[in-house]
Amino acid sequence: MSTDTTASVSTHILDTSAGRPAEGVAVHLSARPGRHAAWQELGGSATDADGRCKDLPALPEGTTQVRLDFEVEPYFLKKKAEAQQDAPAHRDSGAVFFPEVAITFAVTAGEHYHVPLLLNPFGYSVYRGS
């Protein structure tokens, strides 16, 4: 919950290639009080079975920019291993195309920012949700 002096952030991930939430993706939150300031790592969480991070750390007072770092490579490697067990046909053996996704955005004190990540093995998009 935000106060008048801080913003708040939430996120969730939808795997659009499967049409399901992406469970078990590590998410790290960083903040800074201006574009020239150093990033302060605040901590992180992992997505639950619904693809949501419900326990991201609070933002410090004076935050004007936020960065969410999503570690998606382990999620896709696990999905690839599960798919190969189900159907051992020839699969692409290449590396994960996007091993991580970093989203940086500006915030205003007193507002809540929900930033969903729509993810697939070869692309992603984000938007300001509600």
Secondary structure, DSSP 8 states (H G I E B T S, - for coil): ---TT--EEEEEEEETTTTEE--S-EEEEEEESSTTS--EEEEEEE--TTSEE-------TT--EEEEEEE-HHHHHHHHHHHHHH--S----S--S-S-EEEEEE--TT-EEE--EEEETTEEEE--B-
